[in-house]
Amino acid sequence: MLRLIDVHKTFNPGTINEKKALNGIDLTLEDGDFVTVIGSNGAGKSTVLNMIAGVYPIDSGSILIDDKDVTRLPEHKRAKYLGRVFQDPMTGTAPDMEIQENLAIAARRGKTRTLMPEIRRAERETYRELLATLGLGLETRLSSKVGLLSGGQRQAITLLMATFKKPKLLLLDEHTAALDPKTARKVLDMTRDIVERDRLTTLMITHNMADAIEMGNRLIMMNDGQIIFDVRGEEKKNLTVEVLLNKFKEAAGEALDNDRMLLSAQ
């Protein structure tokens, strides 16, 4: 479903701020894979997602989604293949629009737009049913402005919007990092339920090593723009945070020095 072939990216080349963000990334995700991605600050995690989404062009290499070469496609033309949830709950929704209007935008994605803006009764019922699965009581608040919702409620709405059309690939960029632990847990549980229900191929960045171990069927660790550890199946199920820390030290030649990740491991 996704192939990255020898992908390189350098920001600000030839200047004092030159940064080699990706150094020959090779990665293949099969249909239905749920891959968690961890690594220290500057490891290249978010850069990988941005390259897949077409936010920035790559310097060299190839990117294929569902066997289609999207390497040179601009961001808006890749959007039909992708669903994405960002770290900031304020991103991904239109805060001045109602919940039902935001969901209608997601439902109309990729369709020809008309001059008929109204939301039909059958659509409202569909939205109510979807919202009810979240267990947040939002099914009774279709006309509420999204900007008035809590961070966790907004992330839940964003998750629904990102998966409404069953994307070829779901990109989750630390989508629970800005939430309190209890809310983050609920959003993670929602994520697992939706991904498993719709069998979505998913790439999830997280700084939380315990979440990376728990979620999905495969885990990759990045450092200095490269994948230094890749584990799946039964081997992944047997991982512990201590083993991950040791794997990082073995592969990187140094101990992990990242406060966010180390605090999440406590």
N, C-alpha and C positions, 0 to 999 in steps of 0.2 A: 504493500500500500504506500510505502514511502521508501525512497532510496536517495541517500546522499553519497555522492561518489567523489572522493578526493577534493572536498570543498575547502577553499582557502579564503580568508578575509583579513585584510589589514586596514585599520583605520589611520587616517592622517599619514600616509606613506611619505617617506623622505623628509619628515619634520622631527623636531625633538619630542613631539607627542605621538610618534609612531607606536602603534599597538597591534601586534599580531594576535587577532582575536580567535581565528580558527586556523589550525595547521594540518590540513589534509584529513578532514573528517570523513570517515566511511561509516555509514549506518544504514541498516535495512530493517524496516518494520513490516511484519507480515499482517495480513488482514486480521483484525481483532486483538492485536498486541496492545497491552497497556504497559507503557514503559515509564518508569520514574527516573528522573535525572537529578543527580546531586553533584556538588562541587563547591570549592571555595569561591570567594568574590573574584571576579575577573577570569573565571575558568572558561567562559564561553557559552554558558547555559542559555541565557536569554538571547545571545547573538545567534545561536542555532535556530531558535524559534523565529527570530526576526528574518533570518535568511530564508527559512521555509515559507514564511508568510509574504516575502517579497518586499519587506520594509526597506531593506538595503540590497543592492546588487552584490553578488559574490564576485571575487576576483578571478577565480577559476574553479573548475569542477562542474558537476551536474546535479540537478535536483529533479527527481521524478515523483509524481504523486499519482497513484493508480495507473502506473505505466505510461503516464503522459509527462513529457519533458516540459517542465514549467520554469526552467532556469532563467529564461529571458522574459518571462511574462511579468508585467507590472503587478503591483499589489492588488489592484481592484479586479484584475482578471483571475487571480488565484483564489479570491474570496469565495467563489462558488464551491471550491473543494474543501474549505476549512471552516471550523468553528473555533473561536478563541475566547478565553476568559483571562483577564489581566489581574495583576495584584491589587490594583486600586479599585475598590468597589464603585467609585464614581465613574469609572470607565466602562464602556460597553452598553450603556443604556442612555436614553434621552430623559434627563431628570424632570423636565417641565411637561412631559407627556404622561398620560395615565398608564397603569400597568397593562390594560388591554390594548392600548395603542402601541406600546413597545412590543408586545407579543405579535400584534398584527404586522409590524415591520418585519419581524423574523419570519412570519408565515408567508409573507409576500416576496421574500428574498428570491431573486432570480426570475420572477414573473414579470410580465408586461404590466406596467402601471397604467391605471385609467383615471378618469376624473371622478370616480365614485369612491369617496373616502370612508363611507360608513362601514361599521363592523356589524355583520349580520348576526342574528340570534344564534344560529348554529355555531358560528365562530366563538361566540361568548361561552357557549356550553363546552366547547373543546378547551378553551382557556381555563375555565373553572375546573374541569377534570384534571388538567395538567397541574394547575396550581395546588389542587387538593393533595396530589401525591407528595408535595413538599412537607405537608404537616405544619404549615406556618400560619394557617388561617387566611392566606391571601386570596383564596377563591371567593371570599365575600367582599373583597376590596378592589374589584376590577377598575373602578373609576378613580382610585387614589393615585396621586402623582408619585412617580417613582422616587423623586428627590426627597420625599418625606419618609421614606423607608429607612430602616437601620442598614448598616453595612452588610450584615449577614443576609438580610432579606434581598438586598440589591444584588449580591453575588448569586443568590439562588435564582433570581429572575434572569440574570446574565447567563447563567448556566443553562436555563431552559431555552433562552433565545439562541445560544450558540449551538444547541443540539436539536432544535426544533425540526430542521430539515435533514437530520441525520448526515452530518458531513463525512467526507471521506477520511478526514483526519481532524481530531480534536486537540487543540493546543492549550495547555493550562500553565500559565506563567506565574507560579507561586500564588495561586488564586485564594489561598487561605492565610497568607502571611500577615495581612493587615487586620485580621479578625481576632477577637479574644478566643482563648482555648476552647471554651464550650461551643461557641458559634462555629469555629473552625472545624470542630469534630462533626457537627451536624452537616456542614457543607461538604466535607469529605465523604460522609456516608451517602449524601445525595449523589455525589459524583460517582461513587462506586455503583450505586443502584442504576443510574442512567446509563453508564458505560456498559454494564453487564446486560441490562435489558435490551439495549439497541446494538450491542456488540460493536461498539465504536473503537476504532483504532485511535489510541490516545498517547500523547507525549506530555508528561506532567513534570514540571520543574518544582522542586521543593528544597528548602534549606533544612527541613526536619528529617533526620536520618531514620527515626522510628516510623514516620509516615511513608518514607521511601521504601522501607522494608515491607511494611504492611500492605501497601497498595500495589496492584498490578501483578503481572506475571514475569516482569523483567526489570532489572535495575542497571543503569550505567552511571559511572562516575567520571567526571571531567576534571582536567587540570591543564592550565596553560594552552587552552585551545585544542586539546586532544582528549580522546576517550581512553582512560587508563584502566578501566575495569568494567566488565560486562558480564552479568550473571542472570540466569533465568531458572524457571522451573523449581525443582526440589532444592537445588543449591541455594536459590534465593530465599526459599521458605525457611531454611536453616540459618540464615544470616542473623547476626546480632550487631548492635551498634559498635561494640568492642572489635568485632571482626572487621567491620567496615573501616574503622579508624586504622587498624593494622594494615588493611589492604591499601589504604591511601598512602601510608608511610612506605610500604614496599614499592608501590608503583611510582610515587613521586620522589622518593629518596629523602623525604623530610616529613616531620609530623604536621598534622593539619593545624593551621593557624587561622581560625575563623571563628570569631566570637558567637555569631548567630548560630552556626551549626553546632558548636560545642555546647552552647546553652540549651539548644533543643534536644541534646542527647542526655541531659541530666534526668 
